[in-house]
């Protein structure tokens, strides 16, 4: 896992994103770009995911080469500004077998709320 990465897009030049996780044996990676926004509607999480996929898709060749990976999936991970955890986030949590325990969710919510007042 790496944090705050720089990559080069074939169309947009140098870009920064938040998190790259990958399995060293399977060579499969995931670019995660958590995004905090004021809640608007039920489609917002999917819209953020699509926005991030479009923003970073042209950086995939650079990342594949730099990290010696065979594939990278981009995930725009929306979290509501008031700490809202969406169905999209829950599906992400389940896909990656992240704990359902309340401390993890509470930590995310508290971090989001603290960031609003910093």
C-alpha positions in Angstrom: 0.0 0.0 0.0 1.2 3.5 -0.8 -0.3 6.9 0.0 -0.4 10.2 -1.8 0.9 9.1 -5.1 2.0 11.1 -8.2 1.2 9.7 -11.6 1.3 11.0 -15.2 -1.8 11.0 -17.3 -1.6 10.7 -21.0 -4.1 13.6 -21.3 -3.8 15.7 -18.2 -0.1 15.6 -17.2 0.9 15.1 -13.6 -1.8 14.1 -11.2 -2.0 13.3 -7.5 -4.3 10.8 -5.9 -4.7 9.5 -2.3 -4.1 5.8 -2.0 -2.8 2.9 -4.1 -3.2 -0.6 -2.7 -2.0 -3.7 -4.5 -1.3 -7.4 -3.9 2.4 -8.1 -4.5 1.8 -11.6 -5.8 -1.3 -11.2 -8.0 -0.1 -7.8 -9.2 -3.7 -6.4 -9.0 -4.1 -2.9 -7.7 -6.7 -0.4 -6.7 -6.5 3.3 -6.8 -8.7 4.7 -4.0 -9.6 8.4 -4.0 -11.8 9.1 -0.9 -13.8 12.2 -1.4 -15.8 14.2 1.2 -18.7 16.3 -0.1 -21.9 17.7 1.2 -24.7 15.2 0.8 -27.0 15.9 -2.1 -28.9 12.9 -3.3 -28.8 9.1 -3.5 -26.9 9.0 -6.7 -23.9 11.0 -5.5 -21.7 8.1 -4.5 -21.9 6.5 -8.0 -21.4 9.9 -9.6 -18.2 10.5 -7.5 -17.0 7.0 -8.5 -17.6 7.7 -12.2 -16.0 11.2 -11.9 -12.8 9.7 -10.3 -12.6 6.9 -12.9 -12.8 9.4 -15.7 -10.2 11.7 -14.0 -7.6 9.0 -13.5 -8.2 6.4 -16.3 -5.4 7.9 -18.5 -2.9 7.5 -15.6 -3.3 3.7 -15.5 -0.5 2.9 -18.0 2.0 5.0 -16.0 1.0 3.2 -12.7 1.0 -0.2 -14.2 4.6 0.4 -15.4 5.8 2.1 -12.2 4.5 -0.5 -9.8 4.8 -3.6 -12.1 1.1 -4.4 -12.0 -1.2 -6.2 -14.4 -4.3 -4.3 -13.6 -5.6 -1.3 -11.6 -9.2 -0.5 -10.8 -10.1 3.0 -9.8 -12.6 3.6 -6.9 -13.9 7.0 -6.1 -15.0 6.5 -2.5 -17.6 9.1 -1.5 -18.2 10.0 2.2 -20.7 12.5 3.2 -19.5 15.7 4.8 -21.6 15.1 7.8 -20.2 11.6 8.2 -22.8 9.8 6.0 -21.7 6.3 5.1 -23.5 5.2 1.8 -24.6 1.9 0.4 -21.7 2.3 -2.1 -19.2 2.5 0.8 -20.8 -0.6 2.4 -20.4 -2.5 -0.8 -16.7 -1.4 -1.0 -16.2 -2.5 2.6 -17.7 -5.9 1.9 -15.8 -6.4 -1.3 -12.5 -5.9 0.5 -13.5 -7.8 3.6 -13.1 -4.8 5.8 -14.5 -5.1 9.3 -18.1 -4.2 9.9 -17.2 -3.2 13.4 -18.5 0.1 14.6 -15.0 1.5 15.6 -14.0 1.6 11.9 -17.1 3.4 10.8 -17.0 5.7 13.8 -13.4 6.5 13.1 -14.2 7.5 9.6 -17.2 9.6 10.6 -15.3 11.4 13.4 -12.3 12.1 11.1 -14.7 13.7 8.5 -16.4 15.8 11.1 -13.1 16.9 12.6 -11.9 17.9 9.2 -14.9 20.2 8.8 -13.8 22.3 11.8 -10.0 22.4 11.1 
